[in-house]
Structures are given as C-alpha cells and as structure tokens.
Amino acid sequence: MDLLPAETSIETVKKHRFRSLKMVDLNYEEILSDVPFGAEYGKLDNGLNYYVRLNSKPKMRAALALAVKVGSVLEEEEERGVAHIVEHLAFSATKKYTNHDIVKFLESIGAEFGACQNAVTSADETVYELFVPVDKPELLSQAISVLAEFSSEIRVSAEDLEKERGAVMEEYRANRNANGRMQDAHWLLMMEGSKYAERLPIGLEKVIRTVSPETVKRFYTKWYHLPNMAVIAVGDFSDTKSVVELIKTHFGSKVSATDYLDIPRFPVPSHEEPRISCFVESEAAGSAVMISCKSLVTELSTVKDYRDLLVEAMFYHAMNQRFFKISRKKDPPYFSCSVAADVVVKPIKAYIMTSSCKEKGTLNALESMLTEIARVRLHGFSEREISVARATMMSEIESTYLERGQVQSTSLREEYLHHFLRKEPVVGIEYEAQLQKTILPHISASEVSKYSENFRTTHSCVIKAIEPRAVATVDDLKTVVLKINSLEDVGSISPWDEDHIPEEIVNSKPNPGSVVQESEYSNIGATELILSNGMRVCYKCTDFLEDQVLFTGYAYGGLSELPESEYISCSMGSTIAGEIGVFGYRPSMLLDMLAGKRAEIGTKLGAYMRTFYGDCSPTDLETALQLVYQLFATEVVPGEEDIKIVMQMSEESVNAQERDPYTVFANRVRELNYGNSYFFRPTRISDLRKVDPFKACEYFSKCFKDPSTFTVVIVGNIDPTIARPLILQYLGGIPRPSEPILKCNRDDLKGLPFTFPTTIIREVVHSPMVEAQCSVQLCFPVELKNEKMMEDVHFVGFLSKLIEAKIIQVLRFKHGQIYSAGVSVFLGGNKPSRVGNARGDISVNFSCDPGVALALVDLSLDEILRLQEEGPLDADISTVLEIEQRAHENGLQENYWWLDRILHGYQSRIYSGDVGASFAVQDDSRSDVRKTLTPSTAQQALQKILPFPCKRQYTVVVLMPQDSRFPLLKSIVTNAKVQFGFAGLIVLTFCIWRYSRTSSRS
C-alpha cells in the first residue's frame, strides 16, 4: 500500500496516473482491431487509402506522407535502380510542376528540402514524406496536391531524366564506401536464392547512366496504382473532415495509367547449414562479427501475438545487459555486443547479434557470442536479470503513456505507415500501456529464455567475420560453431555468475545547502538560485513533454589551459574515467542500479569548458541529481585492467581512422586550416603511448570538484516545490573545497593556437581506396568584430543557409552533379572572452564524381562571388527568412531549444549577471537582422563577413582516389556461388535496416 501525504506533487500525481491505469481482462485469442486508433480512415472510389488524425505537436504543423507498395524487388533486370530513379524524378518534374518547382514551393513555405522533405525507396516500398506549416489553409491544400502529383503525374522526359542522373549517380557512389560495400555484401548473403538478393534499391551503375525514359515510364505506370497507395496526414488541423475533403479534391479524379496488377510476393529460401563468410578489406573500420538468423514474419493480430512481442523485447533487454557486462570484464572478447531483430523484407524477420572486437579477435568474439546464447538455452536468465528488464520496459511504457498527448506528428505518421505497409495494428498508447502493465509482471524468466532458440545456427543462420587484414578463415569459424554446439550438447557450459549490486546510489545523503540569492526572469520564465556552495542554478518549468527534464552544467576552463605536454593525457580523461565509472560505480553495475529509472548523465571536457549534461523523467529527478552529486564526490582511480581495456579500444580506433580515407581527408583539412595546431592534430598510436592514465583521471576528477565554478540550467516538467529541495540537497550539498580548483576567469582563458591561411590553397589528397570516392571542402575564414557581434552572428546563420541553397541549386538542380551539399559554421576555436573579435570559418562540403570535382569548386566560387557582387534575389531572402522562422517557431515548443538558448544567455559576451537581459538582447538582435535582411544587406554582409572577393582567400581540399590500381576486394564464402565485397565495422545497429526502411533518400 502506498502511503501518500495529503498534498502530493505534480510528479507524484503523474506517476500515479500510470499506477492507477486499469488493468485489462486478458483474452489471448482476442483479435486486435484492424481499424487504426485515432485516425479517420477510409478508401476513395479509385482505391486510394487515407489516414487523417488531429495532433497539435508541434503547433500549426502537419506530417504528410504518400506510401506506395512499390520497391526495387519489382524491377526487371534492365530496370535495376528504376524505383529509386522514379522517386528522384518526383521532386524534379510532374504534370503540374517543373524544374524542381516542388522544391522551391516547399522551401518558400519554410519546409526545407532535406531530412523531412524526403523520400525513401526500399526493396518493398517507396514513401514520400512532407512536413509543412498549416497556419494558412492554402498551404495544406497545395502540399496534398504535391503528393497527388507523385501518385500518377510524375513526368519522365529525356530532359528530366538527364538532369537527375548525376544526383542519383552521386548517391550510388556515396553508397560504395566501406560501410556501403559491407551492407551490400551482407544483404546478398542474407537473401541468397531470392529475387531480393539482386535488387538492391540503389540499382546498377549501368542502369543509372543509360536507362531510357521509356523504361522508367513503363515501370512507373505499371506499378504506381492508387489501390497500392495511402495518403497519411497527421497534424494540427481544425478538423479531420476538411482534410479528408482536400484529399478527395486532389486525389479523387486521379486514375492509374494501366490495368491494376497484384503485387507479387518473393520468398526467401531457408537453409539448415549456416552460411559462413570472412570479409577482408583494407578500409575496414575494425574487426567485428555478425550473426543473423532468419525466420518467416509472423502476423501481429491477437493479444497473444502482442504478449509474444513483449517476451521477445524482454529477451533483448536481458541479453544486451549481459553482453554489456561481459564487454567490461577482464580481457573481454569484444568491445561491444548487442542483439535485436527487425522485419527486413516483407516475408523475413532477422534476429541479429553484432559485436566489435580487437584486431585478430573475431574467433574469440564469435565463441563468446555463441557461448552466451547457449548458456541461456541451458540455464536461462536469472530472476534478477528478468526483473531488471521488466523494470526497464515498464519505465519506457510509463513514459510513453504520460506523454501520449504530446507525441510528435511525425511519430504518429510512422505508425500509420506501418499499418498500411505491414498490417501492424495501431491500438493507441493507452490500450498498449494497459496491456503492458497487465502482461509484464507475469512474464517468467523461462519464457524469456526460450527466445534464445531463434539464434540457433541451424535456423537459416549467416555468420560473418569482418577484418581489415585476413586472420580468421571460414574453417576457423566453422570449428568455433562446432565446438560450442558440442559443449551445449553435453551441457558443459556453466551458469551465469552474477555480481552483487548496491541498492543506493548515494549511501549517505549530503547536508542540504541553502539559497543565498534568488532572481526571477519573467521574459524567459526562469528562476535563478545562487547556492551556498557558490553553484548557480537556473530552472525553467515547461509543459512541452510530461516526462522530460533536461539539464546542463558548465564551468569555464578546459583543455586550452593545459601545456602541450599534458594535453594528450588529459584529453583522454573522459574516455578513461568513463570506462572506470565516474559516479562511484562501474558502468556495468550502474546499469542494474538504474533499472526502471530514466536518468542519464554524460560529461565532456572541451577546449574552454567542462560540462555535464543529463536527461531524466520528472519522477527520477532525484536519481539524476544524485548522479551529479556522485560525479563531484568520486575520485576516479584507474586499475591495471581498466587501463588495458581503454587503451586497447583507443588503439583500435586510431588504427581504424588511419585506414579510413575520409578521416585522412578531414585530418588534412584541419591541418591546413588551423596551422597544424596540436589541439586539432589527429591522435596517433605514438601519442597514445605517451598517455598517463593516472594524470588523465586526476585531471578529470579535478574538473568536477569545485561546485562554485559551475552554472547549471534545468528545463522541463518540474514542480519547484519538489525540485528545489532536491537541488539544495544534491547540488547545494556538494562540498566546496577549501582552495579553489580550476577556477578560471572567462576573459583570461588561453585561446587555441590556430591561424587560417592568408592565401589561396588548393590541394588534392590522394588516398588508397577500394572504390573511387571524392569529397570536397571549400573553406573561408571568418572574423566577426566585437562591436557588431550579436547581429553578425545572426547574419552568419542566415548567410550559411543562403549559400547552401544556392550551391544546391547550381550544382544539383542546374548541373545535376551532386546529391547534396552542406554549409557549416565554426566559431568554436575562439575563446569565450567578452572582448575581442571572434574568428572561425564557413565551409562548403559536397561529394561528387572525381572527374568533375575541381570544376564544381570553381562553379561554387563563381556562385558565391556572384552573391557578393550582385546580391541574392528577393525570393532567396524570403525563403531563408521563412525557413528560419519556421525553425524558430518549432524551437519555442522544445525543451532542448530553451535549454540551449538559456545557456547561450549565460555564455553570451554581453552577460553581466542578468541572464534575462542577455537573452533579450540576443532575441532583439535576431529580430533586427530579420527586419533588415534584404538582398542589399545580405550582399553587404557577404562582403563583410567573407573575404571579398571570395576568390582571394580560401582553402579547397579534395579527396581523390590514389592513382594506383585499386586493391582487389577479398571475400571467402562457404558457398562458391556467392562472392562479395566487404567494408566497414558495424557496432551498434543492424546494417540491413538500410534496405528494409531507409534504403535511399532523394
């Protein structure tokens, strides 16, 4: 029984909203509704499906999609890559729009063409996605009309196709890097014997370069039928009926060009013998092992199916906890290991284990992975392991339930996409929470353990070793498989040995501090406390998300203060201390201690600041602040084994970087632009051997010792009556040392030693590559004068967006030679002094065909010079202003945005004790720049902020393949019919997701 005080806090009430959520009477044979919860759902006379849902997060925005059950598996041999080409052509030209007018329209309403204005082509489907403002009725209507054009009016002329070939080809080339080759190879091995194996969505180079408009048009009209499509609209609408009417208006008259064809299904054959393969490639980022076991997809249709899904999820939680603990033991077999599963193509679900390990360690890693799965089959999970997994899952569904009214429209759009494409039920968060709350307590350890059966090597298993240099052989891998199978057969694998886990994070609670000064800042809705130990704490209460509290604490003084001789050791402080445990407990132990709680804390040692940051549930704020207290109270002392593991991991990382052409390229860019400063120099093996781990940990401990040097900003759903006592106890209770430790005046910090070249430098970096890649970075120095700093910082933001848009227009839409381009601003090398100018750079980045790289550099320079000499168009300025305004409006509804803005208020040059005032000045500066931004003022700013003319001072570095013959890619496979290439190290996630969900984006 819960004993509650008469007056409970908001957090407690919210917690109890979940606790009071009613259980459901379970009937495992009950069919889950196929009517998607929360949506107006139906079908037009022409067969088009539609889903419309009201959702006010974010305000005045809508997430739209057109889902098409057409992917690359439907292509014939001469069409390989055409499904993806159609996706590209959609944004280029339709019956109503031409010459990328769709992109121009999207950008004109503040909906950037990029991550959200995109399309995804996979083996089984194509999805077009838009995220648009709806504060004006005509915007939603026009956005839906764009999707309607995609459904049946994509234009496929010879001219349109020629314009897009370059962009598609560049996307193809980008996929042929180390990771791409490895993913392609794994896909082929997994799908051997099915049509999927020969239908990678990116297609074939020959087809991309030569396919005729007639072939593309034929594929489009053959398969793009309205019954195979669904329109999804989730957003801040006034009502659903009017949106349905818009869908009927724009789609109702559409007809398919040819007779409807059923979408065929393509089976993937099973196999009893494991397919075992060794991939060796010079650009590999390290050694790894991947085990994949395939099974047929089972339909999720009943409550029993849902229960099975929860049991499976609990298996992954428990298994991953165990893998993590093994990775942190003495002489571990791998650095990381994880297990999960997903539907990779319509008929197949894959159960996948991946590990990253030291070089020459793949056999040990494979043996450990197979042993651990066998151990679970023989002995099962312990009750404690299952209770930890259960608590974690219960915490996750509680958080989801509490924020059920604050779900992003893009997330809901994804649910309806899965309903249409995969027949996954959408039952609503409340019912899911009820099901999980009812089912989870009754799932037993033995049930969970049975899911290890899915990882038997006889279950259509694929085992792959990844190595930068050949060490293991297929026979070696086979021997390991046979060895573990034999040990399991005779029961010679011992049970899991569990460690003792402390119950409390803080054994003895500190004495609370007190508030010595309090200030209210009404313009930002924040309260500032100066505590008795000198720490400054500013908190802002929001209701954006019910289950989110964010915080960041920083202190001036970082790595720039160190002599060069100590830099390399101390810069490793976070890495070494993090492996040992910065909160007084080993990471593997802390994982169990935090089960069921949502509290994550990280640290960073930067050039000029030391930072800790966190994210927690309001109900776990005490736990998060306890971790902060422990961070300051812990003296990190490295042990011999800790040092050995960390340094081994670091050496593997450095070796991997030296093999990677892109890292070699980035290192040369830094070397040229920053004068070979030791702070920007890449770490070498010789540097690692100079690292003093004791000095690294001593420095790290000093960085988080003196609370009087720290300012902490907290933003989120907090109740001050509960939060303030916790702040006083755990932040105010951090003891202040008798002597100041690393107390630095921001105006006296040492600046990083770097100088940008004063002339023109054009350099080509030649690097050995398995397949030709080319990357370009064009960089200009920037110096902002102190007296106009606020305005100029905002001008830089606007101008970077302007330059990016114009470079894309010229290089992609006009010349068709790139896939995308980015413009980035770096001002971080400048010390945070309140006086003096700020130095940095603006860089333009893109990849392209090696043969046209230098010509595209000149086109980019010509375009930037044209902007400087002639200025942009009115439409260009309107677009940049609209995009920035929409981003600003979205930010006002996000905790992360407010946290960042308040931190900037404290760290601003004009901050002098009143964060509200500095915030207001920054906001006014933004408004002033918006009001004054015209083609003329943008032109003047481009002349002032960049070198003018821009062609007089810049650096260009181009990554090119080495002239020598490319090394042959080696692959040894058990089945002689399958020979592929490999590249890249997979550590955290499934590489094959790329083909199941996000295969290619336009």
N, C-alpha and C positions, 0 to 999 in steps of 0.2 A: 504494500500500500504506500502511495506517495504522500508524504506529509508536507503540505504546501502552506506558506504563510498566507495571511488573509489577502494581502495585496501582492500580486505576482507581477514580475517584469514582463515586458513585451516579448523578450526572447523565450521566457518560460511558457508564456501563453502560446507562442507559436510552436514550441516543441510539443506542447500538449495537444495542439490541433492535430498533429500527426498521431500522438498516442491515443487520442480519443477517436481516431478514424475507425469506423466499424469494420470488423472482420466480415468476410463473406462466407456463406454456406457453400462449401465446395462440392461441386458435382463435376468430376473429372471428365465425364463424357459430354458435358455441355459444350455446344458449338459457339465459338467466339463470333460475334456479329461480323458479317462482311460489309456492313454499312459503316463507312468511316466516321468515327465520332467527331462531332463539332463542325462538320462541313456540310454545305448544301451540295449535294452530289447527284449527278444525273448524266443523261446522254442526249445529244441532239439527234435530229432525224437522220443526219448524214453519218451518224456513228461516232462522232467525237464525244469523248468523256470529259466531264468537267468537275472540279472541286473548288468551292469558294468558301472561305472562312474569314470571319472577323477576328482581328487581332491587333491590339494597339501598341505592340512593342516591335519596333520603335514607332513613335507617333508619326502620323502622316506619311507612312511609307508602305510599300507593298512588295512582296516577294512573288514573282510570277515565274511560271515555267511552262514549256511545251515539252512533254515527254513523248518520245517516239520509240516504239518497239522494233527499231531497226538498227543493227550494228554491223560490224565488219564480217561476222560469220556468214552473212547472207551474200557476200561478194563472190563472184566467179573469178577465175584465175586472172583474166585481163582487167578485173575491177579492183584488185587488191590495193586498198587505200582510198577508194572512192567514197565510202561512207563518211570518212573524215573530210574529204575534199568538199562534199556537199555541205557539211557543217560550216566550213570556211566561207563558201560562196553565199551562205545565208546572210552573213553580215556585209557582204560586198555588194550584192545586187539582187533585187527581186522585181516583180512586175511594177510595183509602186515606187520603190526606192532604187537609186542607182549610185554608183561611185562612192560607196561607203556612207550614203546619206543616213543609214540607220545608226551608224556610229556617231555621226555628227548630231543627230537628234538626241541620242542618249546623253551625250556629253553636254548638250545645250540645256538639258533639264537637271544637270548635276549628277547624272548617273554615269559614272566613269566606265569606259570600255576597258575592262580588266578582270579582276578576280571575280566580281559579282556579275558583270555583263559578259557572260561567257557561255560556252557550250562544251559538252563533254561527249566524246564518242568512245564507246567501249565495244566489246565483242557482240553484245546483245542489244544495245540500246544507244540512242542519242538523246541528250537532254539539253534544251536551250533555256537559259536562266536570265532573268532580268530582276533588278532591284531598283525600284523607281519611286520618286515622290508622288503623292496623290493629293497634295494640297490644292490642286486645280483639277476640276473634273476632266478636262480635255486631255490631261497627261495620261491618266489611266486608260482612256479610250485609245489614244494613239499607241501606247505600249502594247495593248492587247492586239491592235491592228498589226503591229510588227510580228507578233507570234503567229497571227493568221497568215501573214505573208510567208513565213517559214513553212507552214503546213502544206502549201500547194503552189506557191508562186515564186519559188527560187528560180532565178534566171541563170541559165547555163549557156552563155555565148562563148565563142573562142576568145574574145577580148577579156571577158570576166575571168575565164579560166587562166589565161596567161598572167593576169595581174596577181592571182593568188598562188601560182605555182611556187614562186620564190619563198613566200611566207611558209607554205606547207613544207617545202624542201628544207628550210632552215629549222623547222620544228623536228623534222626527221633527223637532220644532222645532230641536233642537240640531244636527241634520244640515243645516239650512237656513242655516248660516252661510257665510262666504266660501269656505272650503275645501270644504264640502259641495256648494255650488252648482257649483263648478268641477269637482268629481269627477262629479257627476251629468251635467253637460254633456258631459264627455269620454266618459263611458260611452255616452251616447246617440249621439255622433258615431262612436265605435268600432263600436257594434253596430247601426247603422242598417240597416234591411232585415231584421232578425231579431226574434224574439219577445223576446230578451234586452233589446233597446232599451227596451221598455215594461214591464219587470218589475224595477225597482229593488227590492231586498229590503225597504226601509223602507215601500214602498207609497204609497198616496194618502191625503191627509188625510181626504177624504170617506169612504173605506172605514174608516179607523181610527175615525172618530167614529160611523159609522152601521151598520156591518156587523152582521148578525144572528147570534145564536148558532147558528142552523140552518146558515147559510152556512159558518161556521168549522168546525162539527162535520162537515159534509159533506166539506170539504177534508181534514180530519184522517183520517176513516175511509176516504176514497177512496185516499189515498196512503201512509199510515203502515202499511206491510205488513212483517212480520218478515223476509221474504227481502231487503228493501231496507235492512236494518239490520245493524249489527255492534256487539257489546259488546267493549270493549278494557279489559283490566285488567293494569297493569304495576306491580309493587310488591314490597315486602319481605315476601313470603309465605313460609310454611314449605314449601309445595309447590304445584305447579300443579293437581294432581288435585282437591284440596279446593276450589279456586277455581272450576274447571270445574263441580264438583258444585253450588256455590252458584248459578252461572249457570243450570244446568239446573233447580234448585229454583224459582228466581224467574221464569225466562222459559219454562220447558218447557211450562207449561199455558196460556200466552198464545196467543190466536188473533186473527187480523185480523177486523175487523167486516164487511168486504166482500170480494168476489172480487178476486184479485190482478190488477193492471194493470201491464203493462210500462212502464217509464219511457221516454217518447219522447225522441228527440234533436232538437235545434233547431239547424239550420245557420245560420252567419253568412256571408252572401254576400261574395265577394271583389270588388275593383274595381281597374281599372288606373289610372284617373286619381286623383291624390291629392285627398283632401278637405281643403280649406284653410280655416281659420277664424280670425277675430280676436275675442277676448273682451275686453270693456272693462267695468270695474266699479269703482265708487268705493272699495270696501273692499279692493281687491286689495292683497296684502302686497308687491307689487313686480312687476317685469316678468320674463317667463320665456318660454321656447319649449319645446314638447314635440313630439317626432316619434315616431309609433307606426306600426309595420309589422306586419301580421297574417299569420299562416300557420296551416295546419292542424296540430293536435297530432300528433306522430309518437310511436308507441309505443316505450317503452324495454323491449326484450325480449331483445336479444342483446349479446354483448360488443362488437360493432361499434357498436351504439347507445350503449353506455356510453362508448366511445372518442370518439364524436362529441360527447357531452356534455362531455367533458374539453377537447376542442378549442374548443368554444364558450365554456366558462368561461375558458380562457386568452385568448380574444379579448377578453372583458370586462375582464380584468385589464390587458392591454396597452393597450386603448383608454382605459380610465379613467386610467391613468398618464399617457398623452399629454394627455388633456383637462386633468388637474390641472396639468401643466407649462404648458400654454397659458394657463390662468387666472392664472398667476403671472408672466407675461411683461409687458413694457412695453405699456401701454394695451390690456389684454386685452379680448376681445369679450364675455366673460361672467365672473361671479364664481365660478361653479361649473358643472360639467357632468359628467354621468355616463350610463352606458349599462348596460342589463341586460335581462332577459326573464323572463316567467313565463307559466304557463297561467292565463288569466283566466276562461275558462269552458270547459266540457268539450271543445268542438271546437276552441278557438282558443288559440294562443300568440301573445303580443305581444312584439315587440322594440322597446324604448323608449329614446329619448335625451331627457334633460331638462336644461335649463340655466336658471340665474337670471342676470339681466343688469341693467345700469343702465337707468334710465328712458329711453325713446326709443332703446333699444339692441337691440330684438328682431330687426331686419333684419340687423345685424352678427352677432348671435349665431347666427341661422339660417344665414347664409352660412358662418360658421366651422365649425359642426357638419357641414353637408353637405360642405364642402371637405375636412374631415379624414377623413370616411368615404370620399370619393372618392380622397383621397391614398393610403389603404390599399389600395383596389381597384387603383390604378395601380401603386404601388410596393411595397406590402406593408409588413409590420413588419420592423424590423432584427433581426438575431440577438440583439443585446443586449437589446432590448425583450422578446423571447420568453424569453431566459434569466432575466430578472428575473421575468416572470410565472410561469415554471416553478418557480423557487426559492420564490416565494411560495406557490404551490399545494402544493409538496412539503412546505413547513413546516406548512401547515394540516393536511394529511392525517397528518403525523407526530404533531402534537399530538393529533388525534382518536384515532389509533391508541394512543398512550401512555395516554390516558385512557379506553380502551374499557371498562374495568371500573368506571368511575366516572361513567358517563353518567346524567343525571337521568332519573327515570321519566317525567317529562312529555315529554322529548325522544323517548324510545322510543315513547311513546303516539302522538306525531305521525307517526312512521314507519309504524306500523300503520294509522293513519287514512288515510294516502296510499296504502297498499297496497290498502285496501278501496275507497276512493272514486275513486282514479285509476289503479289497477292498477300502481303503481310498485313494482318489486321491492325486497325487503328482503333483502340478501345478507350482511349482517354487516360490521362495521367491519374485521375482519382481512382478509377477502377483498377489500373495497374498497381497503384500503391496498395489498394485493399488486397489484391491477390498476393503481392509480395509479402505484405505484413502477415497475411494468414498462412502462407505456404512456407516461408523461410525458416521459422522456428522448428518445423517438423522434418526438414531435410537432414538425413543422417549422414555420418561420415562414410558408411559403407556404400550408400547410394552415390555419393560424390566420387568415391574412389573407383567405381565401376567405369567412369568415363575414360580411364586410362586405357581401356580396351580399344578405343579409337586410334591409339597410337601404336598398334602392333605393326611390325614390319611386314606382315603378310597382308595388310589391308591397303592394297594399291599404294604402296609406300615408295616415295622418292627420297633418296639420301644424297646430299650434295656437299662436298668439301670444297672450300674456296681458299686458294692460296696464291700469294704473289710469286712464289717460287715453288716448283714441284718438290713435294716431300712425300706426302701420302700417295698411295696407289689405290686403285679400285680393289685389288686383292686385300690390301691392308684394311680397308673399310669393311669388306665382307667378313674378314676374320673377326673384327670387333663385333659385328652383328651376331655372328655365330657364337662367339664367346658369351655375350650377355644372354642370348636365348638359352644357351646351355646352363648357365648359372641360375637362370629363372626356373628352368625345368626341374632342377634338383633342389630348388629352394635355398640356394647358397648366398642369398643377398640379405644382409641383416636389416632389422627395423631402423627407422629414423631416430636419431638421437636428439632430443630436444634440450634447449638451453633454459636456464632459469630467467624469467622475465620480471623485473621490478614492477610494482604496481603504481608507484607515484613518480611523476617527472621531477617534482621538487620535494625532497624529503622533509625539509624544514622551511616552512613559509617565511619569507623575509618580513621584517617590520615595515609597515607602510610608510611611505614618505608623505609629504604634505604639499599643498599648493601655496606658493609664495607670491604668485601674481596670476591674475586671470583677465583675459581680454576677449571681447566679443567682436566679431567681424561680420556685420549684418549683410554686407554686399555679397559675401560668399557663403553665408550661413554656417560659419565655423566658429569654434571656441578654442582659444589657446590657453594652455596652462604652463607655467614655469614651475617645475617641481623643486623640492628642497635639495635634491642632489644635482641641480643645475640642468637637468634634461628639459627640453622644450617639447611639448606635445600639443598638436593641433588636431581636433577631430571635427568631422562634418557628418551629420546624420542624414541619410538618404533613404528613399523607399524604392529605388530603381529595381533592386533584387532583394527578396526577403532573406535569402540565405547567403549573403556575401558581405564580408568585411575585408577591406584591403588596407595594408599599411606599409609604409617605407620609413626607415630611419637612416639618416646620413650624418656624417661628420667630415669636416674639411681636413685635408691632409692624407696623402696616399703615396703611391709608388714614386711619384716625381720627386719626393723629398729624399729618397734614398741615394746614396752614392752608387755609381755604376757597378762597383764590385759586389754590392749586396742585392742588386736589383733582381738577378735571375733567381736567387734562392727565395727571396721574399715574395716575388710574383707567383711562386708555386704554393704560397701559404694556403689559399682557399682549397686547392686541389688536395694537398696532403692532409690538411686538418679535416676536410670533409670526409675523407675515407676513414679517418680515425674516429670521428664523431665530435662535432663542435658543441653539442648540447649535453655533454657528460655521459653519453651512452653511444655504443656502436650503432651505426645506421641500421644494421640488421635487427638489433634489439629494439630500437626505437620504432621500427615498423610495426612490431607487435604491440608495443605500448600505446600506439596511436590508433589501433584498430577501432573502427566505429566513430572516430573523430575526424572532422575535416579541418585540419590545421597544418599548413605547410609554410616553412620558413627557409629562406635562402640567404646567402651572403655574397658580397662582391668586393674585391679590392681593386679600385680604379686608379687612374693617374692622380686625381686630385681629391678623391673622396673614398671613404669606406662606407659601405651600405649593407643594411639588412632589409629584407622585404618579405611580406607574407600575405597569405590569403586564407581566410577561415570562415566558418559558419558563425553567426552571432552566438549560438549556444556553445561554441568551442573557443570563444574569445579568451577565456581564462587559460585554456591549454596553450593557445598561441603565445600569450604574454608570458606564460611560464617558460616556454622555449626561449623567448627573448632573454628572460632573466638568466636562464641556464647558459646562454651564449656568453653573457658577460661574466658569469661566475665560473666558467670552465677554463682551466689551464690545459691546453692541448699538448700532450707529450707523446711523441711518436715511439712506437715499438719497432723492433727489427723487422718483423713480418709486415707491419703496416708500410714501412718504407719500401720494402722489396716489391710489394704488390703495386704501389702507386708508381714507383719509378719504372717498373716493367710496363705498366699501362702507358706511361708517358713516352717511353722509348718506342713502343709500337705505334703510337700516334704520330710521333715525329717521322718515323720511317715511312708511314703511310703518306704523310704530307709531301715528303721528298719524292715519292713516286707519282704524285698527282700533278698533271700538267697545269691545272688551274691554280693550285697552290703556288707552284713555281712562278706562274704569271703574276698572281696577287703579291707575292713577295717582292718581285722586281718593281711593280708599281709603287709599293710603299718605299722601297729603297730610293727610287728616283725622286718621288715627290717630297720625301721627308729627310733627304740628305743622309740616308744610311744611319739615322739615329738609333742608338741601342734600344730605345723604347719600342721602336717599330720593327726592329730586326726580327726575323723568324728564329725560333728556338731550334738549335741543332743538338745532335747527340752529345757533342763536346760540351755544350752548355749544361745539359742535364747532369753530366758527370761532375760538374762543379757545384751542384746544388747541395746545400747543407740543410737537411730536413729539420734539424733542431732549431736552426735560425729561422726557417720558414714558419714553423709552428709558434715559436716565441714571438715573431712579428705579428702573426695572425692574432694571437691572444692579446697582444698589446692594442691592436686595432679596435677590439671590442672589450674595453676595460673601463674607460672613463665615461660615465653617462653624461657628464656636464658638457661634453663636446657634441652631443647628438641632438638633432631635431627630428621628431617623429610626427608623421602625418597619417591619420587614420580616417578612412572614408568608408561608409557603408551603413547597413541597417543595424545601428547600435542604439541602445537605450542608455542615455547618460547616467541615469540613476544606478544602473548596474555596471556600466563600463568604467565610470570614474573610480569607484573603489578598487577595481581590478588594475587600472592604470596606476593608481597610487601604490598598491601593494607590490606589483611585479616590475613596473618601470621605476616608480619612485623608490622602491625598496632596493634597487641596485646600489650597492655601496659606492660612494665617491672616494677614489684613492686619496691618500694624504698629500701626494705630489701629483701635479698634472701629468697625464700620459698622452703623448701625441696630440697635444693641444696646439692647433695651428690657426694663425690669422689668415683668412682667405686672401687678403691683399698682399701677403708676404710669401705666398707659395711659389715654389720654383716652377718656371714654365718648362714644358717639354722641349728638349733641344731638337728643333727641326727647321729647315729652310726650304721653301719651294723654289725650284729653278727659275732663274730670271730670264731665260732664253727659251727658244723652241727646242723641244726634244721629241724626236720621233724614233721609236725603237721597236724592233720586232724581236720577240722572244721565241726562239725555236726550241721545241720540246719533243722528245720521243713520244709518239702516240700510236696506239693500236689502230685507231681510225682518225681521220683528219678532223680536227676541231679548230675553231677560230673564235677568239673573243677579243673585243676592243674596249679600251678605256681611254676616253678623251677627258683631260682634266685641266681646269683653270684655277689659278689662285684667287682667293677672295680676301679682302681686308675691309672690315666694317669700322668706320670711325666712331669713336666713343660718343661724340655729341649727338649722333643720329642713330644710335644703336637699336633702340626699340623699333623704330619704323623700318630700318634696313633689314632687321631680322625677318619681319613680316614680308617685306619686298622679296627677300631671297626665297621664301616659301612659295609665293605666287609665281616668281620667275622660273623656279625649277619646274613647276607644273607646266608653265607655258612652253619652256624649251622641250620638255618631254613630249608634249602633244605635237609640237611642230616637227620634231625629229621623226616621230612615228608616222606623221602624215607624209613626210618626204620619202623616208626610207622604206616604209611598208606600203602605204596606200598609193603612192605615186610610182615608186620604182620596184616595189614588190620584192625586196631583197632581204628583209629581216622578219623575224617572227614577233619580237617585242623589243622595247628599249626602256631603259630606266635612267632617271636623273637623281643623283643623291647629293646631299649637302653635308659636309663635315666641318664643324666648328669646334669639335671636342678637343683639339690639340691646344686650345687656348686656355690659359689658367683663368680661374673664376674671379679674378680681381675686379673691383668695382671701377677701376680706372684703366686707361689704355685701350688700344684698338683690339678687335677680335680678328684673328687670322684663321684661315681654313681653305677649303676648296669646294668647287662644284664639279662633279664628274658625270659624264655621259657614258653609259655602258650598253653594249649590244653584242650579239654573236651573229656570224654571217658566214658565207662561203669564203674560204681563204683567198680565193682569186679576186674578190671584189672589195676586200677589207679596206685597203688604202683609198680606193675611190669613194667608198662610203664615208670615210673620215673626212675627205675633202667636201663631200656634199653636206655633211653635218656642220662643218666650219662655215661653209657658204650660207647655210640657213641661219646660223646664229649671228653671223655678220650682217645678213640682210635684216634681221630683227633689230640689231643695233643701229643700222643706218636708215632703215625705212620705218621701223616700228611694226608691231603686230596689227591685225585688223580689229575692228570693233567686236566682231563675232568671237575672235580669240579671247579677248578680255572678258566678254560676257560669259563664255564657257568656263574660264578659270575661276571667275568670281562665283558662278553658280555651283561648281564642284566644291569649292572651299566652303561656301555657305551651307550646303547640304551636309558636308562632313562635320561642320561646327554644330549644326542642329542635332545630328546623331550623337555627337560627343556630349552635349549637355544632358543626355539621358543615361550616361555611363559612369560608373564609379571610377573606372580606370582614367577616364578623361579628367575628372575632378581631382583625383589624386595627383596626376601629372601636372595639372595647372597650379594647384596649391604649392607643390614642390617648386615649380618654376617661380612662383611668387617669392618664396623664401630665398631662392638661389639667384634671383634677378639682381642685376647691378644696382638697381635703384632701391633695393630693400634696405630699410634703415630701422627695423623694429616693428613695422606695421605691415603685415602680410596682405591685409585687405587693400591698403593703398597701392602696394606694388602690383597686386592683381589687377586693380582698376586701371593703372597706367598701361599695363600690357594690353588689357581689353580695349582701352581707348586707342592705343596705337594701332591695333588691328582694325578698328572701325575707321580710323583716319586713313589708313592705307587703302582700305576698300573704297572709301569715298573718293579718294584722289587717283585711284588706279584707272588710267586711260591708256590708249595706245601711245600717247605722247609721254606720259610719266613712266610707263613701262620701258619705253625706248631709252629715256634718260637714265633709269635705274640700271638697265643692262649695260649702258656705257660707263656708269659709275662703279658698279659692283664687280663686273668682269673687266679684264684688260680690254682696252678699246684702242684700236680694233682688236677683236679677239684673236686674230691670226698672229699677233706679235708676241704672245706669251702663253704657252700651253705645253702640256706633255701628252703624247699619244703612245700607248704601249699596245702592241698587237701580239696575241698568242697565235703562233703558227706551228704546224707540224714540222718536225725535223725533215730535212731534205732526203735523208737516207731512207732506204726501203723500210716500210713498217714491219715490225716483228710479227711473225706468224702467231696467231692465237692458237693455244693448245687446248685440246679437250680430250679426255679419256672417258669413254662411256661404256657401260656394260653391254648395251645393245648396239651392235655395229651400225644399225640403220640411223642412229641419232648422233649427230656430231654438231656441237655448237660452240660458241664463244662465251666467255665469262668476263665480267668485270665487276668490281665494287664489293664493298663489305656491307652486309645487311646486319644491323644490330637490333633495332627497336621494333620494326613493324614488318608486315608482310609485303614483300616486293610485288606479289601478284595482285595486290589490290589495284595497282596501276591499271590493270586490264579489266578488272571487274567493275571498277567505278569511275576512275579518273584517267582514262587512257590518253586522251589528248584534248587540249584546250585551244580554242582559237582566240 
